[in-house]
Amino acid sequence: MSSTHTAGATAPTRARRRPAPGQATGRGRSTGSSPAPDRPTTAPPSPIAALDPADWPDLSDVVTEDDQPVDNIFSEKQQRLLTETLYSSWPGPGDGRPFLALANVGLFFAVGRPPLVPDMMLSVDVSAPDEVWTKAHRSYFVWVYGKPPDVVIEVVSNDEGGEDGRKLAEYARIGIPHYVIFDPERHLGPELLRVYRLEGGVYQRAADGRLPRLGLSLDLWSGAYEQVQETWLRWFDAEGRPLPTGAERAQAAESDAARTKRAAAADVADAAGLAAAAASRAALAEGRAADAEARAAALAERLRSLGVDPETP
C-alpha cells in the first residue's frame, strides 16, 4: 500500500554534505573484522547527499502513517521474519557498519511525490534515529539518510500492486541496487521468487538471490515460523545457512544447555561409577588381605601344636 498524500514544499536549492541524524560516518573504516572475500569493504558512493536539517523541506502536510492495515496474516509474519532475523543474527555488512531494516514504512524519495511503501527494505551504513517520533524520522526520507535503501522486497498479495510494472520502474529510478518480488500465491505468474539487480540504471533479472556486497542472500525456505507451516522468504548468510530468528537462537541455546547438562550428568555418573568400582576393588583387596592374615594365623597355631615355634628363624 502507499499513501496518496504529497509534501507541500518545493525542493531545497542546496544540499550540504554534512551527516544527518541516522547517517553513519567513517564508512568502510576497518575495525578489525574481516569482510567476506567476495565483497568490497565499502559500499559504492551514492549520488544522493544527505541534507542539512536546516534544508529539510516542510513536512507539516505530509502524512507518514495512513492507518491502512497489512494485507493478511501471512504478509505480517513474512515482514517480521525478514526484519527480526537481521537484528537477531546479522552483525551487519562488516567493519562495524550499521544498518536499518524496516517493514511497511514509507519510502519518501522526492519532495512533492507520494511515497512507496515496500513490505521490507534494508539500508546499510545508516542507523535508526535517536528520536523516532520526530516527523522527519517517522519514515525513510532519502534526503535525511542521504541514500536509498540497498534492498527492497515486495510480497505480492494481489494482482493490483504493480510490483512487476510500476514499482519495478520506480525502484530502478530511485536507484535501489536490489529489488526482490516474492509471489507466494503466484498472482504475477508461475515464479515464486524474482530477484533484480540494478545495472546501468535498469533492473536485470538475477540468476539467484545472492547479495555478495552484503554477505547475504535471499531464498525460499519451507518450515514452521511462529507455528505456521509455509514456504517463506528468508535471509541466508554467505555460507548458505539461514539466519536464525530470535526464537530459533533461544531454542538452540536451550538445546546446547540441555546437552551440556546431560554431558555433565554423564560425567558425574561416570565419575561415581569409577569411584564405586575403585571402592569395590579396595574392599576386595582388603578382604583378600584379611583372608591371608587368617590363614597365616591358622598355620602358626598349627605349627605351635606340633612343637614348632613359628617365630623362630
N, C-alpha and C positions, 0 to 999 in steps of 0.2 A: 504494500500500500504506500501511497505518497500523499503528502499534503498539497493542497491547491493554493495555499497562501503564498504570497511573494513579499519580498522586502520592499519597503517604500523608499529606500535611499538609493542614490546613484553611486556608481563605483568610485572609490577614492582615487585621487590623482597621483599619489606617490606611495611607494612601498619601501619602508625601511627594513633592512635585513638584520633586525635585532631579534633575539629569541623571544617568542611569545610564550605565555603560560602554557605548559604542556609540551613545549618543543624541547627536545633533547639537545644538549650542546656537546662538543667534543666528539662528534660522530666518528666511529671507526678507530678510536684510540685503543691500544691494547691494554688489557688489564690482567694479562697472564693466562687467559683461557685460550685454547687452540680451536680455531674455526674448522669446520669440515673442509677437507681438501678440495672439494668441488664447488666452493662458493667463495666469492671475494669477501674481504673483511669489512667492506663498507658498502653502503647502498649507493646506487647511481644518483648523481645530483638531480634534484627536482627543479624544473623551470619555475615553480611557484615559490614565491617568497612569503614568509610569514609577515603579516602587517603589524606594525607597532600598535598597541592598544589604542593610542590616540587616533589612529587612522581607521579603526574598525567602523564599518557602516552602522547606521542607526538600525537596531533590531527590535525597536519597540512594537512594530506592527507584524513582526514575524511570529508565526505560530510554530513552535518546535514540537509540540505534542498535540495530536488531534483526537486522542482518546479512542482511536479505532482499535478493535480487538485483533489479536493474531488470527490467522486463518483457521487453524484447527489445533487439536492437542498434539498431533504428530509434529507439526511445524514448531510449536512451542518447545517441545522436548528436543527437537533437532537443533534449534538455535542454541539452546543451553549446552547441548553436547559439544557444539563447535566452539563455544567461548570458554566454558568451565574447564575443559581439558587443557587448554593452553595455560590458564592461570594455575592449574593444579600440577602440571607435569612438564611444561616447556620453559626452559631457562631464558628463552629469547634467542635472537639470531647470532649471538656471540659477542665477545668483548664487552659484556656488561650493558649492551644496548637495550633500551626499554622497548615496550610495545603496548599497544592498546587494542583490545578485542571487544567488539560491540555487536549487539544483536538488536535489530528492529529500531535503529536510531537514525534520524535524518542525516543525510549527507548533503550539505549545502555547498555547492561547487562554484556558484557565481551569484553575485549580488543581483537581486531582481528576478531570480529564477526559482521556481519551486524545487524543493529538494527531491532527491531519490531516497528511498528507504530500503536498502538491501536487508535481506534476512540476517546476514552476518558480514562484518568487514574486519580486516586485520591490518593495522598500520604499525610499522616498526619505526624506531628512532623517535617516537613521541611517547609522552606519558599522560596519564589521566590528570586533569587539573585538580588543584587542591580544593577549589571552591566549585563544586559541581552544580550549585543552584544558580550561579551567575548565568544570565541569558546567553552570553557568548560561549558558555561551556556546556550548555544543555544538549547540544547536538554537535556533529562533526562539521565545523565550519573550516573549509580548506584554507581560507586566509588567516585563520587563527593558528592552525597546526603547521601551515607552510608547505604542505604536501598532500596529495591524495592518498587514500589507503593503498596498500600493496596488493591486497586480495579482497575481492568482493564475491559473495556467494548468494545465489538466489535459489530458494526452494520453491518449486512450482506447485501451486495448489489448484490452478485452473488454467484455461487456455486464453485468458484475457489480460495477463500481466505484461505481455510484450517482452518476456525475458530473452527470447532469441531474435528480437527485432529492435524495437525502440530502445530498450535498456542496453542491448548489446552495442548499439551505436553511441549511446550517451556515455557509457562507461569507457569506451575507447576514446571518445572526445575529451573526457576528463583526464585521461592518461593513466588509468589504473592498470598496472602491469599484468595482473592475473584476474580472470573472470571465470567463475565456475557456476554451472547450472546443474542442479540436482532435480530430476523429474521423477519422483517415486511412483506416480500414477501414470506416467507416460502420456501426459497431455500434449507434449510437443512432438512426439514421435516414439520410435521404439527404444531409443537410448535412455538409460537411467542417468548417465553422467556425461557432461560435456565440459571440457577444460579448454580455455583460450589463453593464449599468451600474446601480449601486445608487441608487434613488430612493425616498425615504421609507421606508427600511429594507427595500425589496423590489426584487429584480432585475427590470429591464425589458430586453427584447431591444433591442440597438443595431443601427442600420442598417449600421454598418461598424465597423472596428477602431480608429478614431481615438481617441487619448487626449490631448486638447488641453492638459490641465493639465500633462502631462509632456512635451509636444512630441514625442510618439512615436505610432506606430500599429502594429498587428499585422495581417498579411495573409499570404495564401498565396503561395508562390514556387516555381516549378519550375526545377530545376537540379541541379548536382552539388555536394554537400557531402561532404568527406572521401571522395571517389571513389565516392559513392553518388548515383545519379541518381534523384531522387524529388520529390514535392511536399512542401515544408517550410513550417512556420510561422516567419515571420521578423519582426524589428523593422524598421520604416521610420522615417525622420526626418520632420520637419514638411513637407518638400518632396516627400515620397513616394519618396525614394531608400532602397534597402535599406542598413541599417548593415553595412558590410563586416566580415568576420571578420578575425582577425589574419593568416591566410594570404592572404586577398584583398588586404589592405593591403600585405603584403610583395610580392605579385606585382605590384600596381600600382606600388610603389616601384621594383621591378626593371625594369618596363616603362618607367617615366619615366627611370630611369638609362640604359637602353639607348637610348631616344630621344635623350636628351641627348648620349650618346656618339656616336650616329650623326650628330647635328646638328653636333657639334664636329668629327668627322672630315670631314663635308661642307664645313664652313667651312675646315678646313685644306686640303682638296683644292682648294677654290675659290681660296684664297689662293695655293697652289702653282701653280695654273693661271694665275692673274693674273700671278704673278711670272715664270712661264715665258714668257707672252705678252709681257710687258714686256721680258724679256731678248731675245726674238726680234726685237722691234721695234728694240731698241737695236743688235743685231747687223746688222740690215738697214740701219739708218741709217748704221752705221759702214762697212758695205760700200759703200753709195752714196757716202759721203764719199771713200772710198779710190778709187773709180772716177772720181769727179770730179777728184780730185787727179792721177790718172794721165793723164786726158785733158788737163788743163791743162799737165802737163809735156810731153806729146807735142806739143801745139800750140806751146809755147815753143821746143822743139827744131826744129820745122818752120820757125818764123819765123827762127831763127838761120841755118838753112841757106839762107834767101833773103836773108840780109844784113840782117835786121831784128832789132834788139835789143829783145826783149820787155820789158826792164826800163826802156826809155826812155819817158818820159811822152809 
